[in-house]
Structure formats: C-alpha cells, structure tokens
Amino acid sequence: MTEDFLHYIWKKGLYQPLFTVGREEERIEVLSSGERNNSDGPDFFNALIRIGGILLAGNIEIHVNSSDWIRHGHHNNRIYDTVILQLVINPDAEVKRTNGEDIPTAVLKFDETLRETYNHLLDSSCRIACQPYLKRVRPAVRSTCLDRAAELRLDEKAGQVRQLWYMNNKCWEETFYQQLARNFGFRLNSMGFELVARSLPYKYLLKHSDSLLQLEAMIFGQAGFLSDENGARLKGDPVTQSPGGIEEGFAIGANVSADDYYMTLRKEYSFLKRKYGLEPVGKHLWKFLRLRPANFPTIRLAQFASFICEKTSVFSSVVECRDIRSLTDLFSVKASGYWDTRFLFNRPSKLKPKNLGAFAVRSLIINAVAPVLAFYGKYRHEEEYYRRAVGFLKMLPPEYNSIVALWSGSGINPENAWQSQALLQLKNEFCAYRRCLECEMGTSIIFRESY
C-alpha cells in the first residue's frame, strides 16, 4: 500500500461513505476533494467538506497509519494546522494541531480488488507490468496516454537542447551542429562524435564549407584517424572483427600502405590544425566491434562532412524545411567518392556508394531535428515550430527496437515515430519505476475504467 494509491482513491472519489473516527461517528460530506499539492505541506489544498452540518474549508492529509502524522513531525509543524481532515487506512493514533486541538480522522475504505490489482502490478515480474491487461484498454485511453508520453519525451529532449544552447552561449548554429554530430554517432559512437564537434567549432568548418576535402581533413583529423603517417592498421583492426567484413570485399593484406587521398588529408589537416590550434580527440574512442561496415564511424564521419558541405547554415537549412519530404531530401547525402570503394582508410573494398540510408535519416530527424525545433519554438514563443516537430514525428514510420517489439507483443503497435517515441518514454520512465498511477493506461486497468 502506498500513499500515492490512496491519493488517487481520494481524488477520483472511489471510496465508500466517510465517517469520523471516535466516540461519536459523524458522516462526512465531500463537496470538493481539493487540489493535489506536489510540494511541501498537506497533500490536498482548498478542500471543502461538511461534518455534522458544519462547513469546513482547508487542507487534507492522507496517511496509511494515523501515527504517521507524528512520525512525519506534522504535530510540530504549523503548516499542517490548516488540515481539516486526515484520511487513513489504520487509525492507530489521535492527531492534533500544534495548539493541541484535535483533527478529525476518517478511514478511507474502498473496493479491495483495486488494491489487489495495484499490488499485482507493483509485484509483477513483467517488464511491462500491465502487459496481460493491455488489450482491454480502450483506444481513446491508449491514444491519450501515448500523446502525453510522446510530448513528455519531446519536452525532455528539448530541455537537453536548452542546456546545450546555454553551453554554446545561445548560438543556434553551434547548438544544432553539436546535437546533429552526437546523433550521427548513432548511440554506440555518439560520445566520439560529440567530442569531435566540441573540439572543432562549426565556425571553422563554415569557412571551408565549399571544400569537402578540407572538411574531411578537419573532421577525420580531429577524430584521430589521420595520425598514422603510413596508414598502418589500427589496433584491434575492425576489418577482422566486424561481421560482414570479408563479405563486403575488404582487401585484408598483411601490408597496408597509405593511399594518395589519405596522405592529402593528412597534409591538409596538418596545415588547418596549426591554423586553428586544433587538438584531436583520442582514436581509442571509436567503436567498430559488432557494427556492420556501413555503420563504421569512418563512414558516418564522411557522411557528416558531406551534410555540412555547401551549406551556409546547417541550422537555417533545417528550420526552413516545412514538410517532411524537403527535410528528408536535405539529409539525402553520400560520402565522398573515395568512400565508394572504402569502409576504412587505405583498405579497398567492392564498389558501393555510401549513401545515408532512410533508417539513419529518420533517426536523425527524430533525435536531432525534432528536439531542436521544439526548443526553438518554445524559446521564440512560436508554436508553429513545436507543431512542426510533432508533425515530422507523426509523418515518419515507427522505430523498431527491442522496446517497441515488447509493446507490439503486448498488442500495442505504434502507427508512427511519435507513438514509438511514446512507447520508449513509457517503458523507460514509467514502467521501469512502476509509476502506474501516473499512466492513463495503468490507472484505467487498476480502477477498471477500461472494462
């Protein structure tokens, strides 16, 4: 039994008739249950009740045991002198105000099957506690729940963008550049991309945005991939570790020599490094193991450079997109021609252009573009940008991962990325902590609002 459960019972009026505890039981008429207080002080403010014909206005406190009033120190706290009624399960003690006056107490009685269902969810071993009941949830409840969860997730991501924006002295270009870079790492290499972006200000790249070679030189140089003078094999060579490496047509010779393009990049980077006082990040940051070659950080870095190339403003280019087609077209880039026959420097492979795939584009829109647009709209008080972020997510197909698969197996199939984001939020922030009483689907199951 938790106080949160009792709060919900009280707020929704799911209790049996109330009577005061004591020598003279008096009927309690509830005119208003009050407003939930999420800060210090009594649990509900501004309640209105009638006891024995006397109208009382004030606050409500709810405990499992009456003695919790004393255990929590309320008897010595004048803030609680405004309490007009204490609701409990077990009336094991009398409670008083700081001046010694008695405070009316009533036992909160309700259908015990509600508590049994709630306890069953709390004790469930399922990753989604309400999984056996989900198919009973009404579509309207499900839709409301998903919309609220998706909005919470988007707002949380917008809050992270806000912090990044302040870190970058409120520079929108630098903020979006770093947000985009982190997400080009696609989780496994997100930290490496983020560190490269922080070590290489966007203003430097902008000065060379008309030269893809110089952009690659700075980006690969800062990533630590141009540090080997002769193009020697990296420690823990990903060619032999990655699934599909040989199948993709890698040339795995014992002796690997640097090719002309690699040496040209090294030369360019040497000059630009001195010019801007750059310090590369560690090469050890990059992860290749268990990645398919098309997802190697070398390929993603090359695609990132191509996205920046020929753009006078990466931020404006995204903000100006008003429909999903123009936005996806903006991200339809491919790595430079060198990478058509490479996955790694100095290691030829079969001809295969390295286009940024549809899955990757959708991921970047979901995790980089939408949060920035949402925060931009909030900051400027222009709802259009926030609505655009929501609209983009609703136009994209749903993501598919282990969490979405878990929901799908329970009968909840997302229609778009907006809803798949909602399912991630519910699983990670509600189900994982058994916050069932804060979830529309959870409360509808516990209190039989779905059946």
C-alpha positions as CSV (number, residue, x, y, z in Angstrom):
1,M,0.0,0.0,0.0
2,T,1.3,3.4,-0.9
3,E,0.1,6.9,-0.2
4,D,0.1,7.7,-3.9
5,F,-2.5,4.9,-4.3
6,L,-4.7,6.5,-1.6
7,H,-4.3,9.9,-3.2
8,Y,-5.8,8.6,-6.4
9,I,-8.6,6.9,-4.5
10,W,-9.4,10.2,-2.8
11,K,-9.1,12.4,-5.9
12,K,-11.3,10.1,-8.0
13,G,-13.9,9.6,-5.3
14,L,-13.5,5.8,-5.3
15,Y,-14.1,5.4,-1.6
16,Q,-17.1,4.3,0.5
17,P,-19.1,6.7,2.7
18,L,-16.8,8.5,5.2
19,F,-17.3,8.8,8.9
20,T,-15.2,10.4,11.6
21,V,-13.3,8.1,13.9
22,G,-14.0,8.5,17.6
23,R,-16.7,8.2,20.2
24,E,-19.3,10.0,18.0
25,E,-19.1,8.9,14.4
26,E,-20.3,11.7,12.1
27,R,-21.0,11.5,8.4
28,I,-18.6,13.4,6.2
29,E,-19.9,15.1,3.1
30,V,-17.2,15.9,0.5
31,L,-18.1,18.9,-1.6
32,S,-14.6,19.3,-3.1
33,S,-11.6,17.0,-2.7
34,G,-9.2,19.9,-3.2
35,E,-6.1,20.3,-5.4
36,R,-3.2,18.0,-5.3
37,N,-0.1,19.5,-3.7
38,N,3.2,18.3,-5.2
39,S,5.3,20.5,-2.9
40,D,5.8,20.7,0.9
41,G,2.7,20.8,3.0
42,P,-0.6,18.9,3.2
43,D,-1.5,16.5,0.3
44,F,-4.5,18.4,-1.0
45,F,-5.2,22.2,-0.8
46,N,-8.5,24.0,-0.7
47,A,-10.9,21.1,0.1
48,L,-14.5,21.7,1.1
49,I,-16.3,19.3,3.4
50,R,-19.2,19.2,5.8
51,I,-19.0,17.4,9.1
52,G,-22.1,17.2,11.3
53,G,-23.7,20.1,9.4
54,I,-20.6,22.3,9.8
55,L,-18.9,23.5,6.6
56,L,-15.1,23.3,6.7
57,A,-12.7,24.7,4.2
58,G,-9.0,23.8,4.3
59,N,-6.5,21.1,3.5
60,I,-6.5,17.3,3.5
61,E,-3.7,15.0,4.7
62,I,-3.5,11.3,3.8
63,H,-1.5,8.6,5.6
64,V,-1.5,4.8,5.7
65,N,-1.4,5.0,9.6
66,S,-2.7,7.8,11.8
67,S,0.6,7.6,13.7
68,D,2.4,8.7,10.5
69,W,1.2,12.2,11.4
70,I,3.5,12.1,14.4
71,R,6.2,10.1,12.7
72,H,6.4,12.8,10.0
73,G,6.6,15.6,12.5
74,H,3.3,17.2,11.5
75,H,2.2,17.8,15.1
76,N,5.1,20.3,15.4
77,N,4.7,22.0,12.1
78,R,2.2,24.9,11.8
79,I,1.8,24.4,8.1
80,Y,-0.3,21.4,9.0
81,D,-2.6,23.4,11.3
82,T,-4.7,24.1,8.2
83,V,-5.6,20.4,7.9
84,I,-9.4,19.9,8.3
85,L,-9.3,16.1,7.8
86,Q,-6.8,13.3,7.9
87,L,-7.6,10.2,5.9
88,V,-6.0,6.9,6.8
89,I,-6.3,3.1,6.4
90,N,-5.3,2.3,10.0
91,P,-6.5,4.8,12.8
92,D,-3.8,3.8,15.3
93,A,-3.4,7.2,17.0
94,E,-5.1,10.5,17.7
95,V,-3.7,13.5,15.8
96,K,-3.6,17.1,17.0
97,R,-2.6,20.6,15.7
98,T,0.4,22.4,17.3
99,N,-2.0,24.1,19.7
100,G,-3.4,20.7,20.9
101,E,-6.7,20.8,19.0
102,D,-8.0,17.5,17.7
103,I,-8.0,17.0,13.9
104,P,-10.9,14.8,12.5
105,T,-9.8,11.5,11.1
106,A,-11.7,9.2,8.8
107,V,-10.9,5.7,7.5
108,L,-10.6,5.5,3.7
109,K,-12.5,2.4,2.6
110,F,-12.7,1.1,-0.9
111,D,-13.1,-2.0,-3.1
112,E,-10.2,-4.2,-2.0
113,T,-9.9,-5.7,-5.5
114,L,-8.5,-2.3,-6.6
115,R,-5.6,-2.7,-4.1
116,E,-5.1,-6.3,-5.2
117,T,-4.7,-5.2,-8.9
118,Y,-2.4,-2.4,-7.9
119,N,-0.2,-4.6,-5.8
120,H,-0.2,-7.2,-8.6
121,L,1.2,-4.6,-11.0
122,L,3.8,-3.5,-8.5
123,D,5.0,-7.0,-7.9
124,S,4.8,-8.1,-11.5
125,S,8.0,-9.7,-13.0
126,C,6.9,-8.5,-16.5
127,R,9.0,-5.7,-18.0
128,I,5.7,-4.0,-18.7
129,A,3.7,-4.7,-15.5
130,C,0.2,-4.3,-17.1
131,Q,1.1,-6.5,-20.2
132,P,-1.6,-9.1,-19.5
133,Y,-4.3,-6.4,-19.4
134,L,-3.3,-4.0,-22.2
135,K,-5.7,-5.4,-24.8
136,R,-8.6,-4.3,-22.6
137,V,-7.6,-0.7,-22.6
138,R,-10.0,1.5,-24.7
139,P,-8.5,3.1,-27.8
140,A,-9.3,6.6,-26.5
141,V,-7.4,6.0,-23.3
142,R,-4.5,4.5,-25.2
143,S,-4.3,7.4,-27.6
144,T,-4.3,10.0,-24.7
145,C,-1.6,8.0,-22.9
146,L,0.6,7.8,-26.0
147,D,0.2,11.5,-26.8
148,R,1.1,12.6,-23.3
149,A,4.1,10.3,-23.1
150,A,5.4,11.4,-26.6
151,E,5.0,15.1,-25.6
152,L,6.9,14.4,-22.3
153,R,9.7,12.8,-24.2
154,L,9.9,15.6,-26.8
155,D,9.9,18.2,-24.0
156,E,12.7,16.4,-22.1
157,K,14.8,16.3,-25.3
158,A,14.1,20.0,-25.9
159,G,15.3,20.6,-22.3
160,Q,18.6,18.9,-23.1
161,V,18.9,21.1,-26.2
162,R,18.3,24.1,-24.0
163,Q,21.2,23.2,-21.8
164,L,23.4,22.7,-24.8
165,W,22.3,26.1,-26.2
166,Y,23.4,27.8,-22.9
167,M,26.7,25.9,-23.0
168,N,27.2,27.4,-26.5
169,N,26.4,30.9,-25.5
170,K,23.0,30.8,-27.1
171,C,24.4,30.1,-30.5
172,W,21.8,28.2,-32.6
173,E,24.3,27.1,-35.3
174,E,26.8,25.6,-32.8
175,T,24.0,24.0,-30.8
176,F,22.4,22.3,-33.7
177,Y,25.8,21.3,-35.1
178,Q,26.7,19.5,-31.9
179,Q,23.3,18.0,-31.5
180,L,23.5,16.6,-35.0
181,A,27.0,15.4,-34.6
182,R,26.2,13.4,-31.4
183,N,23.3,11.7,-33.2
184,F,25.4,10.9,-36.3
185,G,27.2,8.6,-33.9
186,F,24.0,6.5,-33.5
187,R,24.4,5.7,-29.9
188,L,27.5,3.5,-30.0
189,N,29.8,6.3,-31.2
190,S,27.8,9.2,-30.0
191,M,30.4,10.3,-27.5
192,G,33.2,10.3,-30.1
193,F,31.1,12.4,-32.4
194,E,30.2,14.8,-29.7
195,L,33.8,15.3,-28.6
196,V,34.9,15.9,-32.2
197,A,32.2,18.6,-32.6
198,R,33.2,20.3,-29.3
199,S,36.8,20.2,-30.3
200,L,36.1,21.6,-33.8
201,P,33.8,24.7,-33.7
202,Y,31.3,25.0,-36.5
203,K,32.6,28.4,-37.4
204,Y,35.9,26.8,-38.6
205,L,34.0,24.3,-40.8
206,L,31.9,27.1,-42.2
207,K,34.9,28.8,-43.6
208,H,35.7,25.7,-45.6
209,S,32.2,24.6,-46.4
210,D,32.9,24.8,-50.1
211,S,35.6,22.2,-49.9
212,L,34.6,18.7,-49.0
213,L,38.3,17.6,-48.9
214,Q,39.1,20.2,-46.2
215,L,36.0,19.4,-44.2
216,E,37.0,15.7,-44.2
217,A,40.6,16.7,-43.3
218,M,39.4,18.6,-40.2
219,I,36.8,16.1,-39.1
220,F,38.9,13.0,-39.6
221,G,41.9,14.7,-38.2
222,Q,40.1,15.7,-35.1
223,A,38.7,12.2,-34.8
224,G,42.3,10.9,-34.7
225,F,42.1,8.9,-37.9
226,L,44.9,10.8,-39.7
227,S,47.5,10.2,-37.0
228,D,49.3,7.2,-38.7
229,E,51.9,8.5,-41.2
230,N,51.9,5.3,-43.3
231,G,48.3,4.4,-42.8
232,A,49.2,1.5,-40.5
233,R,46.5,-0.9,-39.4
234,L,44.6,0.3,-36.3
235,K,45.0,-1.7,-33.1
236,G,42.2,-4.2,-32.9
237,D,41.6,-4.0,-36.7
238,P,37.8,-3.8,-37.3
239,V,38.3,-5.5,-40.6
240,T,38.7,-8.8,-39.0
241,Q,36.3,-8.1,-36.1
242,S,33.3,-6.8,-37.9
243,P,30.5,-9.2,-39.1
244,G,30.4,-9.0,-42.9
245,G,33.9,-7.6,-43.2
246,I,35.2,-10.1,-45.7
247,E,31.8,-10.5,-47.4
248,E,31.9,-6.7,-48.1
249,G,35.1,-7.3,-50.1
250,F,37.8,-5.9,-47.9
251,A,41.4,-6.4,-49.1
252,I,43.0,-7.9,-46.0
253,G,46.6,-7.9,-46.8
254,A,49.3,-8.1,-44.3
255,N,51.0,-5.0,-45.6
256,V,48.8,-1.9,-45.8
257,S,50.2,1.3,-47.3
258,A,48.7,4.8,-47.3
259,D,46.9,5.8,-50.5
260,D,47.1,9.2,-52.1
261,Y,43.8,10.6,-50.7
262,Y,44.8,9.7,-47.1
263,M,48.1,11.4,-47.5
264,T,46.4,14.5,-49.0
265,L,44.0,14.7,-46.0
266,R,47.0,14.4,-43.6
267,K,48.7,17.3,-45.4
268,E,45.5,19.4,-45.3
269,Y,44.9,18.6,-41.7
270,S,48.5,19.4,-40.7
271,F,48.0,23.0,-42.1
272,L,44.5,23.5,-40.7
273,K,45.4,22.1,-37.3
274,R,48.2,24.7,-36.9
275,K,46.0,27.5,-38.4
276,Y,43.2,27.0,-35.8
277,G,45.1,25.5,-32.9
278,L,43.2,22.2,-33.0
279,E,43.8,19.3,-30.7
280,P,42.4,15.9,-31.9
281,V,40.4,13.6,-29.6
282,G,41.7,10.1,-28.9
283,K,41.4,7.4,-31.6
284,H,40.6,4.9,-28.9
285,L,37.1,6.4,-28.5
286,W,35.8,4.8,-31.7
287,K,33.9,1.5,-31.7
288,F,33.8,-0.9,-34.6
289,L,33.1,-4.2,-33.0
290,R,29.7,-5.7,-33.8
291,L,29.0,-2.9,-36.3
292,R,28.2,-3.6,-39.9
293,P,30.8,-1.9,-42.2
294,A,28.1,0.6,-43.5
295,N,27.8,1.8,-39.9
296,F,31.5,2.2,-39.2
297,P,32.4,5.6,-37.7
298,T,34.6,6.3,-40.7
299,I,31.6,6.2,-43.0
300,R,29.4,8.2,-40.6
301,L,32.1,10.9,-40.3
302,A,32.4,11.1,-44.1
303,Q,28.6,11.4,-44.4
304,F,28.6,14.1,-41.7
305,A,31.2,16.1,-43.7
306,S,29.0,15.8,-46.8
307,F,26.0,17.1,-44.9
308,I,27.9,20.2,-43.8
309,C,29.4,20.8,-47.3
310,E,27.9,23.6,-49.4
311,K,25.6,24.8,-46.6
312,T,26.0,28.4,-45.3
313,S,24.0,27.5,-42.2
314,V,23.1,24.0,-41.1
315,F,20.6,25.3,-38.6
316,S,18.7,27.6,-41.0
317,S,18.7,24.8,-43.7
318,V,16.7,22.7,-41.2
319,V,14.5,25.4,-39.8
320,E,13.4,26.4,-43.2
321,C,12.1,22.9,-44.1
322,R,8.3,23.0,-43.8
323,D,7.5,19.5,-44.9
324,I,8.9,16.0,-44.3
325,R,9.9,15.5,-47.9
326,S,12.1,18.6,-48.1
327,L,13.6,17.6,-44.7
328,T,14.5,14.1,-45.8
329,D,15.8,15.4,-49.1
330,L,18.1,17.7,-47.1
331,F,19.6,14.6,-45.4
332,S,20.0,12.7,-48.7
333,V,23.7,12.8,-48.8
334,K,26.5,10.4,-49.6
335,A,30.1,10.2,-48.6
336,S,32.7,11.5,-51.0
337,G,33.8,9.3,-53.9
338,Y,36.8,8.0,-52.1
339,W,34.5,6.0,-49.8
340,D,32.7,4.3,-52.7
341,T,35.4,1.7,-52.6
342,R,36.4,2.0,-48.9
343,F,34.9,1.4,-45.4
344,L,38.3,2.2,-43.8
345,F,41.2,4.3,-44.9
346,N,43.7,2.5,-47.1
347,R,41.7,-0.7,-47.4
348,P,40.0,-1.1,-50.8
349,S,36.6,-2.8,-51.0
350,K,34.0,-3.6,-53.6
351,L,32.3,-0.6,-55.2
352,K,29.4,0.6,-53.1
353,P,28.3,4.2,-52.8
354,K,27.9,5.2,-49.1
355,N,24.5,7.0,-49.1
356,L,23.0,8.0,-45.8
357,G,20.2,5.4,-45.6
358,A,16.5,6.0,-44.9
359,F,16.7,4.5,-41.4
360,A,19.6,6.8,-40.5
361,V,17.8,9.8,-41.8
362,R,14.7,9.1,-39.8
363,S,16.8,8.6,-36.7
364,L,18.5,12.0,-37.2
365,I,15.1,13.7,-37.6
366,I,13.7,12.0,-34.5
367,N,16.7,12.6,-32.2
368,A,18.4,15.8,-33.6
369,V,16.0,17.8,-35.7
370,A,12.7,17.5,-33.7
371,P,14.1,18.4,-30.3
372,V,15.9,21.5,-31.7
373,L,12.7,22.6,-33.4
374,A,10.7,22.0,-30.3
375,F,13.0,24.1,-28.1
376,Y,13.3,26.8,-30.8
377,G,9.6,27.2,-30.9
378,K,9.3,27.3,-27.1
379,Y,12.1,29.9,-26.8
380,R,10.6,32.1,-29.5
381,H,7.1,31.5,-28.3
382,E,6.2,30.4,-31.8
383,E,4.1,27.3,-31.6
384,E,4.5,26.7,-35.3
385,Y,7.9,25.2,-34.8
386,Y,6.8,22.9,-32.0
387,R,3.9,21.8,-34.1
388,R,6.2,21.2,-37.0
389,A,8.4,19.0,-34.8
390,V,5.4,17.0,-33.8
391,G,4.2,16.8,-37.3
392,F,7.5,15.5,-38.6
393,L,7.4,12.7,-36.0
394,K,3.9,11.8,-37.0
395,M,4.9,11.6,-40.6
396,L,7.7,9.2,-40.0
397,P,7.2,5.4,-39.7
398,P,7.6,4.0,-36.2
399,E,11.0,3.0,-35.0
400,Y,11.6,-0.7,-34.4
401,N,13.8,-1.8,-31.5
402,S,13.6,-4.2,-28.6
403,I,11.3,-2.0,-26.5
404,V,8.9,-1.3,-29.4
405,A,8.9,-5.1,-30.1
406,L,8.0,-5.7,-26.4
407,W,5.0,-3.4,-26.7
408,S,4.0,-4.9,-30.1
409,G,4.0,-8.3,-28.5
410,S,1.5,-6.9,-25.9
411,G,-0.8,-5.6,-28.6
412,I,0.3,-2.0,-28.7
413,N,1.6,-1.3,-32.3
414,P,2.8,2.3,-32.9
415,E,1.5,4.0,-36.1
416,N,4.4,6.4,-36.4
417,A,7.5,7.7,-34.8
418,W,5.5,10.0,-32.5
419,Q,3.9,6.9,-31.0
420,S,7.1,4.8,-30.9
421,Q,8.8,7.6,-29.0
422,A,5.9,7.5,-26.6
423,L,6.4,3.8,-26.0
424,L,10.1,4.3,-25.3
425,Q,9.1,7.0,-22.7
426,L,6.5,4.8,-21.1
427,K,8.9,1.9,-20.7
428,N,11.9,3.8,-19.6
429,E,10.3,6.4,-17.3
430,F,7.1,4.8,-16.1
431,C,7.1,1.0,-16.4
432,A,10.7,0.7,-15.2
433,Y,9.8,2.5,-11.9
434,R,6.2,1.1,-11.6
435,R,4.7,4.6,-11.9
436,C,1.4,3.0,-12.9
437,L,-0.7,5.7,-11.1
438,E,0.8,8.4,-13.4
439,C,-0.1,6.5,-16.5
440,E,-3.5,6.7,-18.1
441,M,-3.4,3.1,-19.2
442,G,-2.2,2.0,-15.8
443,T,-4.9,3.7,-13.9
444,S,-7.6,2.6,-16.3
445,I,-6.5,-1.0,-15.7
446,I,-6.3,-0.7,-11.9
447,F,-9.6,1.1,-11.5
448,R,-11.4,-0.9,-14.2
449,E,-12.1,2.1,-16.4
450,S,-11.3,0.0,-19.4
451,Y,-13.7,-2.8,-18.9
